[in-house]
Amino acid sequence: ASAVAGRLRQARRPGDITVVSVHRGPNWGYGVSRSEVGFAHALVDAGVDVVHGHSSHHPRPAEVYRGRLILYGCGDLVDDYEGIGGHEAYRDDLRVLYLVSVEAGTGRLVHARMVPLKARRMRLEHAAAEDTRWLRSVLDARSREFGTRVGGEPDGTLSVRPR
């Protein structure tokens, strides 16, 4: 993280919003290792505004740390396969489109909305209400470990917010 932080300090200009996309963590499972948390926190401490984690084939917990958004695993959105056998409990058919707003100039999280989608026949469609409830329940339970809540919105989307 310190090497990345040094490069960011050299490149960053006033008013920049810094997003670091990290391919890290397991493909399956909701647990976030201490090293993943430490790395993400070090990035934020070094001035990163959003940490976009990707590697997992399903959404993993989110955290709001020092007012910055950390997504530990966004899961697949679009891919060229459907369903990997043996991992049905993780519901990799449920996908999430993340819509994130940060404050200009400070990079602090203003709003993070998640649009639940379902992959079916190599296409994405809006997830059914029961699928959205399942996704909210799982992500909220796992994100609470980081002092973050995932709640439902009247329009069927989910929102990420500090507890």
C-alpha positions as CSV (number, residue, x, y, z in Angstrom):
1,A,0.0,0.0,0.0
2,S,2.8,2.4,0.7
3,A,4.3,2.0,-2.8
4,V,0.8,2.7,-4.3
5,A,0.4,5.7,-1.9
6,G,3.7,7.2,-3.0
7,R,2.7,7.0,-6.7
8,L,-0.7,8.5,-5.9
9,R,0.9,11.4,-4.1
10,Q,3.1,12.2,-7.1
11,A,0.2,12.0,-9.6
12,R,-2.6,13.6,-7.6
13,R,-3.6,17.1,-8.4
14,P,-5.9,19.5,-6.4
15,G,-9.6,18.5,-7.0
16,D,-8.8,15.0,-8.2
17,I,-11.0,12.1,-7.0
18,T,-8.9,9.0,-6.6
19,V,-10.3,5.6,-7.2
20,V,-8.1,2.5,-6.9
21,S,-9.3,-0.7,-8.4
22,V,-7.8,-3.7,-6.6
23,H,-8.0,-7.4,-7.8
24,R,-7.7,-8.9,-4.4
25,G,-9.4,-11.4,-2.1
26,P,-11.0,-14.8,-2.7
27,N,-13.3,-15.6,-5.5
28,W,-15.9,-17.1,-3.1
29,G,-16.9,-16.2,0.4
30,Y,-17.9,-13.2,2.4
31,G,-15.0,-13.1,4.9
32,V,-12.5,-10.2,4.5
33,S,-9.0,-11.0,5.7
34,R,-7.1,-8.6,8.0
35,S,-4.6,-8.0,5.2
36,E,-7.4,-7.0,2.8
37,V,-8.8,-4.6,5.4
38,G,-5.3,-3.2,6.3
39,F,-4.5,-2.7,2.6
40,A,-7.8,-0.9,1.9
41,H,-7.5,1.3,5.1
42,A,-3.9,2.2,4.2
43,L,-5.0,3.3,0.7
44,V,-7.7,5.5,2.2
45,D,-5.3,6.9,4.8
46,A,-3.0,7.8,1.9
47,G,-5.7,9.8,0.2
48,V,-7.7,7.3,-1.9
49,D,-11.4,8.3,-2.1
50,V,-12.9,5.0,-3.3
51,V,-11.4,1.5,-3.1
52,H,-13.0,-0.7,-5.8
53,G,-12.4,-4.4,-5.0
54,H,-12.9,-7.0,-7.6
55,S,-12.0,-10.7,-7.8
56,S,-15.0,-12.3,-6.2
57,H,-17.8,-13.8,-8.4
58,H,-20.5,-12.4,-6.1
59,P,-20.8,-9.1,-4.1
60,R,-18.9,-9.0,-0.8
61,P,-19.1,-6.5,2.1
62,A,-18.8,-2.7,1.8
63,E,-17.3,-0.4,4.4
64,V,-17.4,3.4,4.9
65,Y,-14.0,4.2,6.4
66,R,-13.2,7.8,7.3
67,G,-16.0,8.9,5.0
68,R,-14.6,6.9,2.1
69,L,-16.2,3.9,0.3
70,I,-14.4,0.6,0.3
71,L,-16.0,-2.2,-1.8
72,Y,-14.3,-5.4,-0.9
73,G,-15.7,-7.3,-3.8
74,C,-18.1,-6.1,-6.4
75,G,-18.8,-9.5,-7.9
76,D,-19.3,-10.1,-11.6
77,L,-21.5,-7.7,-13.6
78,V,-21.1,-9.0,-17.2
79,D,-19.3,-12.1,-18.1
80,D,-19.2,-14.9,-20.7
81,Y,-20.4,-17.7,-18.5
82,E,-23.4,-18.3,-16.3
83,G,-23.2,-20.0,-13.0
84,I,-20.1,-21.8,-11.7
85,G,-21.1,-25.1,-10.2
86,G,-20.5,-25.8,-6.5
87,H,-21.1,-22.2,-5.3
88,E,-24.8,-21.8,-5.5
89,A,-25.1,-20.6,-1.9
90,Y,-23.4,-17.4,-3.0
91,R,-26.0,-16.6,-5.6
92,D,-23.6,-15.5,-8.3
93,D,-26.7,-15.0,-10.5
94,L,-27.3,-11.8,-8.6
95,R,-25.3,-8.9,-9.8
96,V,-24.9,-5.3,-8.6
97,L,-24.5,-2.1,-10.5
98,Y,-22.8,0.5,-8.2
99,L,-23.7,4.2,-8.5
100,V,-21.4,6.2,-6.3
101,S,-21.4,9.9,-5.6
102,V,-18.5,11.6,-3.7
103,E,-18.1,15.2,-2.6
104,A,-16.1,17.3,-5.2
105,G,-12.9,18.5,-3.6
106,T,-12.9,16.2,-0.6
107,G,-13.8,12.8,-2.0
108,R,-16.0,12.0,1.0
109,L,-18.9,9.7,0.2
110,V,-22.2,11.4,-0.4
111,H,-24.2,8.4,-1.6
112,A,-23.7,4.9,-2.7
113,R,-26.6,3.2,-4.4
114,M,-26.6,-0.4,-5.6
115,V,-28.9,-1.7,-8.3
116,P,-29.6,-5.4,-7.9
117,L,-29.7,-7.3,-11.2
118,K,-30.1,-10.9,-12.2
119,A,-28.1,-12.7,-14.9
120,R,-30.3,-15.0,-16.9
121,R,-29.6,-16.4,-20.4
122,M,-26.5,-14.2,-20.7
123,R,-28.5,-11.0,-20.1
124,L,-29.1,-8.8,-17.1
125,E,-32.6,-7.9,-15.8
126,H,-33.8,-6.3,-12.7
127,A,-33.7,-8.6,-9.7
128,A,-37.1,-9.8,-8.3
129,A,-38.1,-8.3,-4.9
130,E,-37.3,-11.5,-3.0
131,D,-33.8,-11.7,-4.6
132,T,-33.2,-8.1,-3.6
133,R,-34.3,-8.8,-0.1
134,W,-31.9,-11.8,0.1
135,L,-29.0,-9.7,-1.3
136,R,-29.7,-6.8,1.1
137,S,-29.9,-9.2,4.1
138,V,-26.5,-10.9,3.3
139,L,-24.7,-7.7,2.4
140,D,-26.1,-5.9,5.4
141,A,-25.1,-8.7,7.8
142,R,-21.5,-8.8,6.4
143,S,-21.1,-5.1,6.1
144,R,-22.2,-4.5,9.7
145,E,-18.9,-6.1,10.8
146,F,-17.3,-2.8,9.4
147,G,-19.8,-0.5,11.0
148,T,-21.6,-0.1,7.6
149,R,-25.3,-0.8,6.8
150,V,-26.9,-1.9,3.5
151,G,-30.5,-0.8,3.4
152,G,-33.4,-1.0,1.0
153,E,-34.8,1.9,-0.8
154,P,-38.4,2.4,-2.0
155,D,-37.4,2.2,-5.7
156,G,-35.9,-1.3,-5.2
157,T,-32.3,-0.3,-5.0
158,L,-30.0,-0.7,-2.0
159,S,-27.9,2.0,-0.3
160,V,-24.6,1.8,1.6
161,R,-24.3,4.1,4.6
162,P,-22.3,4.2,7.8
163,R,-24.1,2.8,10.9
